[in-house]
Amino acid sequence: MMIKKTGFLSYIIEALKAFCFIFMPFFFSVYTVAEQTHFSKKLIDANYHFSYQFRDYKGETQAISFSLPQQKIFDRYRSFSIYQPKLAHEYVNKSLKKHFNKTPIQGVQVTFKEAYDNFQAEIKSNNPQLLQDTSEKIAQLEQTFTQEYLAKKYYHQFITPNQTIAIKPDHGRIALESVKDLKSLKEIILEKSNVKNIRIVSNYVLNFVQSIPYSTLESRITSSGAGFSPPLKLLWENQGDCDSKVTLTASLLRVLMPRIKLALIYIENHAFIGIKVAPQDDDITVEHQGITYVLAEPTGPAVLALGKIAPDSEQAIYNGHYTLETFHDIVRTQQSAQEQSIDEVDEDEFLKQ
């Protein structure tokens, strides 16, 4: 991973309790503060109609309205909840028991017992090699079942810049799965932004999300996902922390530009996004695996255009203290040939920057 300055850089992803975004006093004097001048939602038949007005980074008033199915809003991620380690241990233990009951190892006796709110495996055999092999098998299965449980709950493991293994909501997966929920916004946003240009469209999405009221990010390490809102919940509640806003932004950008390369970037108590687009001279960028991403801040309260990030974020990038998750591929197996051809035309136009 290589960091590159086309302006400045930085990130990190662990977390202690604090505000997701702390601006220095002078920062407010330089940038416009995000303002949502109007928000309403109204149930019409089986759909909720959302209406917004906000100011963009040029200080101009923008407006957007769209409808989303009531059932989809409340059913999507209904089962999403905070991560509970004890429940995860119970799931892994039951899965291990089930595995060895179904496929016992000849010459080995495996029993599981609870100890200090955790579970331990006891292996008995007269064959030392079987003991070693079984121990390794249990460790492998434990990791497999842990990943299986996390996937069921929409969580995943990540490594912080300090090489700490932690668990957080799988923002990338949730953003991808939310694309179909937000697909109806594509033509609405493209019409509002007038031109199929990556920068213009990205700035419209960024300013829209920046204007949504902010809620404080809980520690990624200690909060167990508390406070995170998937895209539909964020829109319904009209507020979200930086992780939630980055997830919504990634989903909207993927709706608009199905093949654009994105990166989710985490620093301490904050998150922002990287977009693969030709950088301008004053853009803040980062390079990862040969791809240059122009950085952007979806959180607010500052209204920032693509390529501009907050001083704290910039310093973190400059110090190389961040974590980056690529967000590239999307499966479009259910698209018709006609839909695919439309996407190809749209993408060609977007790439004419």
Secondary structure, 3 states (H helix, E strand, C coil): CECCCCCCCECCCCCCCCCCCCCCHHHHHHCCECCEEEEEEEEECCEEEEEEEEECCCCCEEEEEEEEEHHHHHHCCCCCCCCCHHHHHHHHHHHHHHHHHHCCCCCCEEEEEEECCEEEEEEECCCHHHHHHHHHHHHHHHHHHHHHHHHHCCEEEEECCCCCEEEEECHHHHHHHCHHHHCCHHHHHHHHHCCCCHHHHHHHHHHHHHHCCECCCCCCCCCCCCCCCCHHHHHHHCCECHHHHHHHHHHHHHHHCCCCCEEEEEECCEEEEEECCCCCCCCCEEEECCEEEEEECCCCCECCCCCCCCHHHHHHHHHCCCEEEEECCCCCCCCCHHHHHHHHHHHHHHCCC
